[in-house]
Structure formats: structure tokens, C-alpha cells
Amino acid sequence: MLPHDPLPRVLYIDLTRRRYRIEERPDIFAAGLGGSGAGIRLLAEECPPGADPLGPDNPLIFTVGPLVGHFPLASKTVAMFKSPHTGNLGESHAGGRSAVAIRMAGYGAVVIQGQSKMPVYLVIAEGQVHFRDAAALWGLRSSYTAGSVLRQREGGSGLRSIMRIGRAGEKQVSYACVITETYRHFGRLGLGAVFGSKQLKAIVVSGKRSLAVADRRSYRNTYDQIYKAATETPVMKKYHELGTPVNVLPLNHIGALPTRNLQSGRFEGAETISGEHLAEEYLGRRVACAHCPVACVHLAALRLPYPDDPYFYKTVMLGYDHELIYAMGSMLGGSEVEGLLQALDQVEVLGLDVMSTGVVLAWATEALERGLISTQETGGLALAWGNYPVYIEAIKRIVTQPNDFYRALARGVEYASSVYGGQEYALAFGGNEMPGYHTGPGCHAGYLTGARHSHLDSAGYGLDQQVGQPGQTLTPEAVADKLLAEERWRQVLTSLVICLFARGIYTPEVVQNALAAVGIDRSVEDLARLGRETLRLKHAFKTREGFELGQLRLPHRIFETPAPAGKFDEDFMKQTIARYAENL
Ligand code: SF4
């Protein structure tokens, strides 16, 4: 690392005592590089065993990496915490401007401890931390309003990041998200609930520094190589043109698009909610994370009439991607685009994780259909596939929690089904609701074994599509080994906070060169070791908090609905998990 690099500086903020301090932690950044690698090491230090995820002992940790501010697509911030949703590792990544803002403010990590007695928001700027009264922001109907107020009240425009929660976070819904820059999110595993438990409404970070490089010529060469690959080759083209919704039609075509709580892998309304149709009819603009030339974030323009004023409309811009379309579209059997976008708007207003919300509502719809629950539990709402007005009301009730049923839904589908039944079609993996791929055993094994229970841990959906053609099969051992290898390498990428969409650009050799340009000497073998160690540390944290790979619940529905290459069984999945655990 170059002398005077601010990366090893860790900003510790104590919300209980309203104090802060800065510590140099070169040990953490030498061992973990940044992002996931530094984050898990700080989490293991700061989070006492058995800590209540919604108590003062659970730290909020934000980490960035050594390539942030230097190279394109090194754009994410990693958040680490104990998840109130699963009870073990909480790790969530967000794009936007937060990574650059934290680095330019002069830190590699921010650790927030304790619990405020009253609503507060933090301003981190110019070497100081300000604790500001957030009483007027607490309880606001919409997360958009909180964002607008903070934009007007605080400085640093153009350089700052604003991370905030909505009412879902305030109410500690276990899958509440944190919204950054309006269109990006720390979506999964309940970071928003941890903010809410600390009465922390928002964090505003800004800074303005310049960063040195080791050798200008080699830096320039590596930069150009990455930039050209991102802009002039086909590697990132699909992300710019249609974004991830480019996946909707191909997945539907092969029968891998989860539909109506995964009762099917094909959706008759797929054309209408496809990336192509949304781009043609609704695309308002594209935006990009800071320092990204790709701009994959697609925003739909939704015109909403004012209820009491004829010919008055407001236009809401809403981010949409494959997971959002799946969760509020095919999973809920809905293809009416304006209804789908309004449901997404409601989720955004309240600050929920869209994926968990969609899966929770899909389970509730099937449970009602099968008579497991009645309209007595739903408070009179006749949840039905594709009925968006009813779904929008149900989304509001997940946050207002008028009865025990909605209080259960606010804790996720694993919990709700443990109370009301229907676990065989409750689509949670390690406690986290499923993503939008039913491509075969690889994707489900990935959701089960991945440290975050996310499709982005090990890309099992990609593995299924590479080898899942009829006649081409993999043994459980081979699936486990490939998932493990992929997840280990992804620890390196997420330690450098590289956008995983750019994984085809940041090969081990490119990563090595990019690190050398900023004064960090790591061989390809060193990087491989970092990936292995970081993944082991994550699982060690999970195990410490009671998680056991061997005890995972397997939702029976995944074995009932044929995947593109046909059905697979529970034995296959158990053998895959056993092999993964053995080789971890
Ligand atoms: S490709 Fe998309 S998600 Fe990745 S950094 Fe660029 S805009 Fe952000």
C-alpha cells in the first residue's frame, strides 16, 4: 500500500455516547484487502457471540477497497452486520456513490456501534462526524421525502452519498433495506432493521481527496484496458442496453422463471414484463454507479395521477432489474406493468427488500388459496395472483403490522411458515427468500450454501445453464466443487468491491495489475488464499452464531417443479451440501 493511503483508517462511531475516533488498522487491510475481506474481520472483532441483532452490540460495518476511486467498476460498499433476518451473517452490497464517498472522506471502513436514545442521522465530512437530530424525519410516510430533506439540508452535493431507511427500517421489519442515492440499495438481510434498532435514520458521507498511484504509466495502461473492455467489447453490452431484465425472456423460455410461488418455471405474461417491453414502453433513463461507464441501472417512468386534481400527474422514476421484475411480477403472477411498477414504488416508499417481499406475498397467496390461512388472518385482503391493488395494501400492512399475521410476514417466509404451516412451499434458503432463478440444482445449492444465501455468492444459475442441457449432467460433488471455487474467487472481487457484473473483465491477472498500480503486491496465489480464508471466516462467524450447513431446511417445492433439465431430488441436494461443507 502506498504511504499516506487513507484506506487503513477506520472510523469508529459510538451512537450511545455520541463520540467517534479514528484508528489505523493496516493489519485488517493487509489481511483482507477491503470490502468483504476487511468487513468480516472487523465483524468478528466487533460483534460479541450471541449478540442481539437488534441490540446495541450489533455493529454496522461499511467497508470499501483499494481500487475505489482509481478504477472503473470498483463501485460497491460492503455492509457487514449480524442479520436480524437469518440470525447469522448479514452482508449486503450497494452501488451508487457510497464507496467513492467513504474513500474520499478518508476512510477504508466505518464501524457504527451502540444505540441512540432518539432518532439521529450522521454526517461524515471534512474529518468530522456530526450527530444530527432526525426526529422530524422519523415516521415520514415516504423514504423519498427523507432523501429530499437531507439533500436540501446537507452540503457536499455531487460528492456525497445519502444512505437512509424508510418506515420498514424504523419498524424493524427483518428484511428492511437501506436506500442509497434513491436507486441503489443495501437490499438483503435486514440492514435497514439494524439502522432502525439504533434509531439511525440516515448517514450522509462526503469527501474530496486525490489518490496517489505507484507508477503512472502502468496505472494508465491497466485503466485503459479495463475501460476499453467495459465500453468497447460485448462483455458489458447487455447490461447497458437492457440491463439484467434481459434475462426474463431467456429464463422463461427454458422454464426457469419462478412463477406463482414457483408452481411453474414458465409465465404466460413474460413478454409483457420483459426487459425489451419495459425498455420500449417505460424506460425513462439509465443511471450509473460512481466511476462506472456502463450505466446498467434502468429507470422506468411511471405517471401517477393526483387523486383530486384532474390532469395533474407526477412522474416517478423507478429502478427495475431482473430480480425486481421476478419478485413483483412472475412470482406474484402479475403482468400488468403499471400495477407492477406501483407495487415497486410502494416497496421503495417503505424501504423493504423487494425480493423478500415478493416471496413472502407469494407464499401468503398460496397459503390462502390452499385454505391454510383465511381472510381473517389477512384482514379481509383476498390475496390473488396478479391483483396489484390488494398486494400494495398487503405491502403497507407488512410495515404497519395490524395483527399477528402481518407481524409474522414482517419476519420473513421462514418464520411465517413456521407459525402457519406451508413450509414445503416457503421459498427461503438459510432463512433468506429465493432469487429469480430456477435453473436446476446448481442455483438452489448455491442459495443454500452461499455465505449470504444469495444468487451472487456462487452463480449456481450460471453453472446450471452451462452444463444443464439434456444429456449433460454433473455429480453433486462436481456441483459443490464448482460453487465453492466460484464463491472463493468472488470473495476477492467483493474484497476489492468490484461490481460482480464486471467479473469477466477483472480476471486474476487484471486484478493483480490493478493492485500493483496502487502499490499492493499480491500474486495470483495470494489472491486465491485470500478468497479461501475470507469464505472460511464468514462460515466461522455463521457457525459461531448457530448456523449449520447440515441442518438446512430444503423447500420441497424446488423438487416438484421441473427445472430446464428436469427434476432433481433431495438426495442430490444433501450430497452437494455435504461435499461443500467437507471442502469449505
Ligand atoms: S454495471 Fe451497473 S451495478 Fe455495476 S457498477 Fe455499473 S451501474 Fe453499478
Boltz pocket constraint, residues with backbone or C-beta under 6 A from the ligand:
constraints:
  - pocket:
      binder: B
      contacts: [[A, 73], [A, 75], [A, 95], [A, 96], [A, 239], [A, 287], [A, 288], [A, 289], [A, 290], [A, 292], [A, 293], [A, 294], [A, 295], [A, 296], [A, 297], [A, 499], [A, 500], [A, 501]]
      max_distance: 6.0
